[in-house]
């Protein structure tokens, strides 16, 4: 990554241990330049979600702890802050699996994201209108209990709720999970607009490598708790190993699962 870039988030050689014994992340380092979308790629269990939780300090709830390394946001060490303090600094995580309050309406869910905001009702109403501009479907469903809305609408509500906190950076965990391809594209288009128009930096953990690289500036590939490759989205998209093992393509064309399943022995970067 370019030295000239204004780095908003810097993760330096962190290790994460669960239950005092299980080593999950092993020396993970990454950077997010201000105003960019950076993708954290890899299969299920690679350590992507744990990396996001380490940054947002949500590990303690799962008996996890960052035992080595450092995490800096806008030049300030943040690994010892609690999640609420981080939200006030501008770092908000959208958790995997949407996590809406099912018995609250869509609008009530959105308003829960504004609990750290100052400036009274006027500021909150302005943020609410901004969210409805980006997610017109939520405006139509604003009075509906979240539990009665679709998975796509709940994912939109989860991102909208994060926006209500007026974030500088969003940590977005598996936004495509369980959604139809058309909805996935719609959500990624909105994330791209938020990035371009509101200047929100995004660190995106995603199994769907194809769509993640299409909307990102830069990417890191994780395996078994380590970063094994990084590069611009264009470079990763053109890399033969990435095409074969993550996009299901190679120079000979599409690979079958039977052909790809022995990839661990053949990867050139391991």
N, C-alpha and C positions, 0 to 999 in steps of 0.2 A: 504494500500500500504506500502511496506517495507520502514522503516526509513533509511536503508542503501543505497537506490537507490539515484543516483545523479539526483535531480529534476531540470529539465530545465524550466518548466513552473509551476507556482503555482497561482491558483485562490482562493482567500480567502473571502468567505462570501459576494459576490457581489450582489447588487440590481440594476436592470435596470428599468428606468421609461421612457415611451414614452409620448410625448406631455405634460410633466410636471405632468400628473395625472395617467396614466395607468401603474400599477406595473406589469412588465412582468417576471422578475427574482427575486426570493425571497431567498436570502442567499445561493447562489450557491458557492460551494467549490469543487475544483478538482486539481489533480496533474498529470503532465506528466513526467515520468523519461526520462533521456537522452537516445536516441537511441531506444525508444519503440513506438509502435502504441497503442494509447488509444482511445477507442470508446465511443462516447456520443450517447446513444440510447434513443428511445422514439418515440411516435406517432407524426404525424404532429401537430404543434402548442404547443409542449411540452416545447419549449424554447431552442432547440439545436442551431439553426442558430443565435439566439440572443446572446447566450453565445460566439460563435465564433466571432461575430461582436464586442462584448464588448472587447474581447482579442485583435482584430486587429484594434480597434478604428474606425470602420466604422459606428458606431451607429449615429453619428451626421448627416450623410446624410439622415437618416430616422427619424430625430427629436427624437432620443433616447439619453439617458445619463446614465452613470454608477454613481449612487448617493451614494453608500456605498461600503465598502470593498476595497480590493487591488488586483492588478495583478502584479506578478513578473516574469520576464523572465531572466534567468541566474543570479538571485539574484538582479536584478535592477527593481525598480518600473516603470511600463510602461503605466499605465492607462491615463496619461496626454500627452503622445507623440502622434504625428499625424501619420497616416498610412505610409507615406513615410519614416519617421524616423524608424518605426518598421521594414519595409522592409530592410533598411540598417543594422539593428541589426540582421536580419536573420529570421524574422517571416513573412511568406507570406500566404495569404488566397486564396484558390480556391473557388470561389463563387458558390452557388447553381445555376443550370441552365446554366452553361458553360460560357456564356458571352464572346464569341469571337467577334472580329471586323469583321463583315461579308464581308465588301468590301476590306479587306486586305487578302493577301495570307496567307497560313498556316505559311510559314517562317517569313513573316512580323509580324504576330501575336506573334510568338515565340520571335522575336527580341524586341518587346515592353516590354517584361519581364526583359530585361537587362539594363533598363534605369538608374538604380542606380549603375551599375557595373563600376569598375575602371580597368585599365590595357590594354585598347585599344582593337582593333579588334581581336588580337590574342586570348585573353582570351574569348571573346564572341564567336569566331569560335569554340574554344575547347568545350565550353558549348553546343553550337548548335550540334556538333557532338555527344556529350554525350546524348543529348535528342533524337537524331535520332537512337542511339544504343538501347535505351530503347523503343522507339516507331518507329520501322521501317516503319510502315504504314504512319507516318507523312512524312518520307523522300520521299516516293513514291508520296505523295500529296503536297509536299512543295510549288509548284507553283500554286496550285489551290486556288481560293478564298474561304475563310472559310465558307461563306454562301452556297456554293455548296457541302459541305462535309456532311457526316452523323453525327448523334448525338454522336456516339461513337468516331469518329475522332475529333469532336469539344471538347469532354471531354478530350481526350488525349492532344489536343493542349492547353487546359486550364491548365492541370497539367504540361505540358512541359514548358509553359510560366512561371509558378511559379518556375520551376527548373532553368530557365535562370537567376534568381536573386540570385542563389547560396545560397539557404536557409539552415538554421540550423533546422528550424521547419516549417512544412506545416500544415495549418488549412484547412481540406478538407471537404466541405459541400455537403452532399448528392450526392456522385459520381455515385450512381447507378440509379438515378432518370431518368425514361423514356428510359432506355436502355434494350436491350434484355439480358436474363440471361447469355448467352455465352460471350457477350461483358463485362458485369459486372465482370465476373470472370477474364477475360483477364486484365482488368484495375486494379483489386485488386492484381493480381499476380505481375503486374509491380510496384504498390505501395509497395508491400512487398519486391521486389528486391531493390528498391530505399532505403528503410529503412535498409536493411541488407548490401548492398554494398556501399552506399554513407553515411550511418549513419544519415540520415534525420529522425528526430522525427516527429511523425504524431499525430494530434488530429483530429479524424474522427467523424463527425456528420452523422448519418445514420439511416434511418427508417428500412432498411432491416437487422434486428437483426441477422439473421442466418449467412449471409455472413460476417457481421462486426465482430462477435465473432470468426469466423473461421480464421480471419486474424489479430486479435488484441491480445495484451498481457493482457489488463485490460479494464474494462468497467464501465461506470456510466449510470444509467437509470434515465431519467428525466420525470417528469409529472407535468403539470401545473406550470412550472417555478421553480421547486425544484428538487434536486437530491433525489430520494427515495431509491436507492439501489446502491451499488458498490461492485466490487470484481474482481478477476481474470477472464479472459474469460472462463476458464474451470469451475470455480465455478458458474458463471452466466448461462453457457450453461447447467449445471446439476441441476440448481435450479428449483423446481417444478412450482413455480409461474411464473418464466420467461418463462419456456417451455410452460405453458398453455396460458399466456396472450400475449406473444410476438412471440413465435415460432409456436403457434397453436397446440402444443402437450401437453399431460399430461400422467400420469402413466397409464391411461386407453386407450391411443392412441390419434389420432388426434381429436381435438374438432371442432365442427362447429361454425360458427359465432353466431348462435342463442344461443348456449350454453355459448359462451364466452362474449356476450355483456353485461351481468350483472356483469362483473368482478369487477367493482369499489366497490361494496358492500362487496366483498369477499376477496379482496386482504389482505394478512396478514401483509404487511409492512406499510399499511396506518392506 
